[in-house]
Each structure stands twice: as C-alpha cells, then as structure tokens.
C-alpha cells in the first residue's frame, strides 16, 4: 500500500486518539504538506520538536493498528468488494453461474470478518 494512503487510513481510523496539538502537527505535515520549518514557525517550536512529534504520532497510530487491525480489515473488505464488483460485471456479459458462487463465497467471508 502507498505510504501516503496508509498514513491517511491510519489517521482516519485512529486520529481522534491524538490530542489537538498532535493532530494539528500531523495534519500539517502529512496532509497539508508543510515543511518541518513551516510547522515549527507556526507552532512556536523547533524543527526537531516537529520531527519528533510526527514520529511519535506515527508510532502511536501504528500501535493502535497493531492492536485493533481496523485498517487491515477495511482494506481487505474494500478489496473483496472491488472483486465482487468485477465479478458482477463479468457475470453480466458471460452469464456464467459459477461466478455467482464465487461472489457468494466472498460475501460470506466479508460477513465473517464483520
């Protein structure tokens, strides 16, 4: 998975677990693409302080993911739904009944995860 996308998912799922200061710095660095110097100037802290904060936030978000696996489950279900969509499109043109069985198996697996 692309690193920026992974960071976005981690933040979407666990960002609320960061305090306001951490969220602001992480958002500026990751999503607003501000430099360490720009953030440091804006926040009144050193560049090293910003770098350390970003690393701590990343570690914290990854630790939540290691415990809860919400991003992993989301990506898995998303991939399965994309596969179901592809198979239904294929079914529309081929009318191959075996595809329905595959779709049912995938959907059953999704329901087990939930």
ChimeraX attribute file (.defattr): number of C-alpha atoms within 10 A of each C-alpha:
attribute: neighborCount
match mode: 1-to-1
recipient: residues
	/A:1	7
	/A:2	7
	/A:3	8
	/A:4	11
	/A:5	10
	/A:6	15
	/A:7	17
	/A:8	16
	/A:9	18
	/A:10	20
	/A:11	22
	/A:12	12
	/A:13	15
	/A:14	19
	/A:15	19
	/A:16	12
	/A:17	14
	/A:18	15
	/A:19	10
	/A:20	11
	/A:21	11
	/A:22	18
	/A:23	18
	/A:24	13
	/A:25	23
	/A:26	27
	/A:27	17
	/A:28	17
	/A:29	18
	/A:30	15
	/A:31	12
	/A:32	10
	/A:33	12
	/A:34	15
	/A:35	15
	/A:36	19
	/A:37	15
	/A:38	15
	/A:39	22
	/A:40	18
	/A:41	13
	/A:42	10
	/A:43	15
	/A:44	11
	/A:45	12
	/A:46	14
	/A:47	17
	/A:48	12
	/A:49	15
	/A:50	24
	/A:51	19
	/A:52	12
	/A:53	17
	/A:54	21
	/A:55	13
	/A:56	14
	/A:57	21
	/A:58	16
	/A:59	12
	/A:60	17
	/A:61	22
	/A:62	18
	/A:63	13
	/A:64	17
	/A:65	16
	/A:66	12
	/A:67	8
	/A:68	12
	/A:69	12
	/A:70	16
	/A:71	19
	/A:72	15
	/A:73	14
	/A:74	15
	/A:75	14
	/A:76	14
	/A:77	19
	/A:78	13
	/A:79	12
	/A:80	17
	/A:81	16
	/A:82	12
	/A:83	15
	/A:84	20
	/A:85	13
	/A:86	12
	/A:87	16
	/A:88	16
	/A:89	12
	/A:90	13
	/A:91	15
	/A:92	9
	/A:93	8
	/A:94	10
	/A:95	12
	/A:96	12
	/A:97	9
	/A:98	10
	/A:99	16
	/A:100	15
	/A:101	11
	/A:102	14
	/A:103	19
	/A:104	13
	/A:105	13
	/A:106	17
	/A:107	15
	/A:108	11
	/A:109	13
	/A:110	16
	/A:111	10
	/A:112	8
	/A:113	10
	/A:114	8
